[in-house]
Amino acid sequence: MSESITVAIIGTGEMGTAIGRRLRERGARVITSLAGRGAASAKRVASAGLEVAGNDDALVSDASMVLSIIPPGNALAAASAIAPALARANSDPAFVDCNAVAPETVRQIAAVIAPTGRAFIDASIMGGPPSSALNASNRDPRIYASGPDAARLTILRDFGLDIAPMDGPIGAASGLKMCYAGIGKGLTALGAALIEAAAREGLSAALRAELEHSQPSLLEWLTRRVPDMMPKAYRWIAEMEEISSFLGTRQPGGIMFEGAARLFERIAADFENGGRDSRVATQAEKFFSSGKKG
């Protein structure tokens, strides 16, 4: 077994906590912060067995790596907040931005970290949260890394993560994430919008029947992806805006993803107001349940 390391994680959402749990299970010391977080985050962190730091200095002081795994809209502000503590750290931690941001955004984040003198790694997570040792039913994510210090992240392979360094500058890993997420989440947005439109025109049964006839694989994919998206649409809004920026906000592709952001924004607002009030959610539930055998 490799010598243990200390990894600090900024972000106690589902992904950040799951990655922290995997690292801890494989022998790393993992520390995070609950500043500004609620009871759900505290429960996740306790379940994963992660240490909790009382302040930013305690979080990063002895870390070899600082992984930022938060909603993309908060990524730049989080880097700015942690930078003074990074500069004071006893160790020489690398700051790893793992967020779904556009290349231009990640370069802005790198510029914030640069005065600290610490290494910066542009990283992107492809796939869902890693399973715990007790539940290996899902496929682990792959984490791409780019920039001159990307190879430093490969040490986390020894602690159970699939790390894939890229031969590219800061921005390459984030650009790949924009392309990958844009395909998967863009198709999810397209499916959700057209399922709602079909319902409005009284065409749900006909659309489903045609998909079953000519596109069964696509129907199976949508059956998984669209309902799964509904309760976490709020997390996809800023990501769609980053993809829009990546494509060019005045370009056709960028305009399309700005529309996806507004669709997810509406779904998220409806869920916040009771969940089942969402027009898309209601129609999607009817659409996908109509094909289930009783």
NUVEX-749008 format. One line per 5 residues: number of its first residue (from 0); their letters; for each residue x, y, z of C-alpha. Coordinates in steps of 0.2 Angstrom, whole numbers, padded with zeros to 4 digits. Last residue first. Layout:
BEGIN
NUM = a = X Y Z ~ ...
This chain:
BEGIN
293 = gkkgs = -0243 -0017 -0073 ~ -0231 -0016 -0087 ~ -0222 0001 -0089 ~ -0225 0010 -0105 ~ -0236 0024 -0098
288 = sffke = -0224 0027 -0084 ~ -0211 0036 -0095 ~ -0223 0048 -0103 ~ -0234 0051 -0087 ~ -0218 0055 -0076
283 = aqtav = -0211 0066 -0090 ~ -0227 0076 -0091 ~ -0227 0079 -0073 ~ -0209 0083 -0072 ~ -0210 0095 -0087
278 = rsdrg = -0224 0104 -0080 ~ -0216 0105 -0063 ~ -0229 0106 -0049 ~ -0224 0089 -0043 ~ -0209 0095 -0034
273 = gnefd = -0216 0107 -0021 ~ -0211 0124 -0025 ~ -0192 0120 -0025 ~ -0197 0107 -0039 ~ -0205 0121 -0049
268 = aaire = -0190 0132 -0047 ~ -0178 0118 -0053 ~ -0188 0114 -0068 ~ -0189 0133 -0073 ~ -0170 0134 -0071
263 = flraa = -0167 0118 -0080 ~ -0176 0126 -0095 ~ -0167 0142 -0093 ~ -0150 0133 -0094 ~ -0156 0123 -0109
258 = gefmi = -0160 0140 -0118 ~ -0143 0146 -0114 ~ -0137 0130 -0121 ~ -0145 0133 -0138 ~ -0139 0151 -0138
253 = ggpqr = -0121 0145 -0136 ~ -0123 0133 -0151 ~ -0131 0146 -0162 ~ -0116 0158 -0158 ~ -0119 0174 -0148
248 = tglfs = -0115 0166 -0131 ~ -0100 0158 -0139 ~ -0097 0139 -0137 ~ -0088 0139 -0121 ~ -0099 0153 -0114
243 = sieem = -0115 0142 -0118 ~ -0106 0127 -0110 ~ -0103 0138 -0094 ~ -0121 0143 -0095 ~ -0126 0125 -0096
238 = eaiwr = -0115 0121 -0081 ~ -0123 0136 -0071 ~ -0141 0128 -0073 ~ -0136 0110 -0071 ~ -0136 0110 -0052
233 = yakpm = -0154 0116 -0051 ~ -0159 0102 -0062 ~ -0155 0090 -0048 ~ -0173 0084 -0044 ~ -0178 0082 -0062
228 = mdpvr = -0162 0075 -0070 ~ -0165 0057 -0065 ~ -0182 0058 -0073 ~ -0174 0063 -0090 ~ -0159 0052 -0090
223 = rtlwe = -0166 0034 -0087 ~ -0181 0034 -0098 ~ -0171 0045 -0110 ~ -0158 0031 -0112 ~ -0171 0017 -0115
218 = llspq = -0181 0028 -0127 ~ -0164 0031 -0137 ~ -0161 0012 -0137 ~ -0178 0009 -0143 ~ -0177 0021 -0158
213 = shele = -0189 0015 -0172 ~ -0203 0006 -0164 ~ -0202 0011 -0146 ~ -0198 0029 -0151 ~ -0214 0028 -0162
208 = arlaa = -0225 0022 -0148 ~ -0218 0035 -0136 ~ -0222 0049 -0149 ~ -0239 0043 -0152 ~ -0243 0041 -0134
203 = slger = -0237 0058 -0130 ~ -0245 0067 -0145 ~ -0259 0077 -0136 ~ -0251 0094 -0142 ~ -0246 0099 -0125
198 = aaaei = -0240 0082 -0121 ~ -0229 0082 -0136 ~ -0222 0099 -0131 ~ -0217 0092 -0114 ~ -0209 0077 -0121
193 = laagl = -0200 0089 -0133 ~ -0193 0099 -0119 ~ -0187 0084 -0108 ~ -0179 0076 -0123 ~ -0169 0091 -0128
188 = atlgk = -0164 0095 -0110 ~ -0157 0077 -0109 ~ -0149 0078 -0126 ~ -0140 0094 -0119 ~ -0135 0085 -0103
183 = gigay = -0126 0071 -0112 ~ -0119 0080 -0127 ~ -0115 0096 -0117 ~ -0107 0086 -0103 ~ -0095 0078 -0115
178 = cmklg = -0090 0094 -0124 ~ -0089 0105 -0109 ~ -0079 0092 -0099 ~ -0067 0091 -0114 ~ -0065 0110 -0113
173 = saagi = -0062 0109 -0094 ~ -0048 0096 -0096 ~ -0040 0107 -0110 ~ -0041 0123 -0100 ~ -0024 0123 -0092
168 = pgdmp = -0013 0116 -0106 ~ -0013 0099 -0115 ~ -0006 0082 -0115 ~ -0020 0075 -0104 ~ -0018 0065 -0087
163 = aidlg = -0031 0052 -0084 ~ -0034 0048 -0066 ~ -0046 0034 -0061 ~ -0047 0036 -0042 ~ -0044 0022 -0029
158 = fdrli = -0030 0028 -0018 ~ -0015 0023 -0028 ~ -0023 0032 -0043 ~ -0023 0048 -0032 ~ -0004 0049 -0035
153 = tlraa = -0009 0053 -0053 ~ -0014 0071 -0048 ~ 0004 0076 -0049 ~ 0005 0072 -0068 ~ -0006 0087 -0071
148 = dpgsa = 0007 0100 -0066 ~ 0010 0108 -0083 ~ -0009 0109 -0087 ~ -0022 0095 -0089 ~ -0031 0082 -0079
143 = yirpd = -0045 0070 -0083 ~ -0055 0062 -0069 ~ -0064 0046 -0074 ~ -0079 0041 -0064 ~ -0082 0024 -0056
138 = rnsan = -0095 0013 -0063 ~ -0110 0009 -0052 ~ -0114 -0007 -0042 ~ -0098 -0007 -0031 ~ -0108 -0005 -0015
133 = lassp = -0099 -0009 0001 ~ -0083 -0001 -0004 ~ -0092 0015 -0008 ~ -0097 0019 -0025 ~ -0089 0033 -0035
128 = pggmi = -0100 0048 -0040 ~ -0107 0049 -0057 ~ -0097 0051 -0074 ~ -0083 0062 -0081 ~ -0074 0073 -0068
123 = sadif = -0064 0087 -0075 ~ -0047 0093 -0069 ~ -0037 0109 -0072 ~ -0022 0108 -0060 ~ -0014 0122 -0052
118 = argtp = 0003 0122 -0042 ~ 0005 0133 -0028 ~ 0014 0150 -0028 ~ 0000 0159 -0019 ~ 0000 0172 -0033
113 = aivaa = -0005 0159 -0046 ~ -0021 0154 -0037 ~ -0032 0168 -0044 ~ -0024 0167 -0061 ~ -0029 0148 -0061
108 = iqrvt = -0047 0153 -0057 ~ -0047 0164 -0072 ~ -0040 0151 -0083 ~ -0054 0139 -0077 ~ -0067 0152 -0082
103 = epava = -0059 0154 -0100 ~ -0059 0135 -0102 ~ -0077 0133 -0097 ~ -0082 0126 -0080 ~ -0088 0110 -0074
98 = ncdvf = -0078 0109 -0058 ~ -0063 0099 -0053 ~ -0051 0113 -0050 ~ -0036 0105 -0042 ~ -0025 0116 -0030
93 = apdsn = -0008 0108 -0027 ~ -0003 0108 -0009 ~ 0015 0113 -0004 ~ 0014 0109 0015 ~ 0014 0122 0029
88 = arala = 0000 0131 0021 ~ 0001 0151 0021 ~ -0002 0154 0003 ~ -0016 0141 0002 ~ -0024 0150 0017
83 = paias = -0024 0166 0007 ~ -0031 0157 -0009 ~ -0046 0149 -0001 ~ -0058 0163 -0003 ~ -0053 0167 -0021
78 = aaala = -0054 0149 -0026 ~ -0071 0148 -0019 ~ -0077 0163 -0028 ~ -0071 0156 -0045 ~ -0079 0140 -0042
73 = ngppi = -0096 0146 -0036 ~ -0106 0145 -0052 ~ -0098 0129 -0057 ~ -0106 0120 -0042 ~ -0093 0112 -0031
68 = islvm = -0079 0100 -0031 ~ -0063 0110 -0027 ~ -0049 0097 -0023 ~ -0034 0103 -0012 ~ -0020 0091 -0014
63 = sadsv = -0005 0087 -0003 ~ -0014 0094 0012 ~ -0006 0099 0029 ~ -0012 0117 0030 ~ -0027 0116 0018
58 = laddn = -0042 0113 0030 ~ -0034 0120 0046 ~ -0030 0136 0037 ~ -0048 0137 0029 ~ -0057 0135 0046
53 = gavel = -0064 0122 0058 ~ -0059 0107 0048 ~ -0070 0092 0047 ~ -0063 0075 0045 ~ -0072 0063 0033
48 = gasav = -0080 0047 0039 ~ -0092 0045 0024 ~ -0107 0044 0035 ~ -0101 0060 0044 ~ -0098 0069 0028
43 = rkasa = -0115 0065 0021 ~ -0124 0069 0038 ~ -0115 0086 0039 ~ -0120 0090 0020 ~ -0138 0086 0024
38 = agrga = -0138 0097 0040 ~ -0133 0112 0031 ~ -0117 0120 0024 ~ -0110 0137 0026 ~ -0094 0131 0033
33 = lstiv = -0094 0112 0033 ~ -0076 0110 0028 ~ -0066 0095 0022 ~ -0052 0083 0027 ~ -0047 0067 0020
28 = ragre = -0033 0056 0026 ~ -0029 0043 0012 ~ -0030 0024 0015 ~ -0041 0017 0001 ~ -0057 0019 0011
23 = rlrrg = -0052 0037 0014 ~ -0050 0041 -0004 ~ -0066 0033 -0009 ~ -0075 0042 0005 ~ -0068 0059 -0001
18 = iatgm = -0074 0055 -0019 ~ -0091 0051 -0012 ~ -0091 0067 -0002 ~ -0086 0078 -0017 ~ -0099 0070 -0029
13 = egtgi = -0114 0071 -0017 ~ -0111 0088 -0011 ~ -0098 0092 0002 ~ -0087 0104 -0007 ~ -0069 0109 -0005
8 = iavti = -0060 0093 -0002 ~ -0043 0093 0007 ~ -0032 0077 0003 ~ -0019 0071 0015 ~ -0007 0057 0010
3 = sesm = -0004 0039 0015 ~ 0011 0030 0010 ~ 0006 0018 -0004 ~ 0000 0000 0000
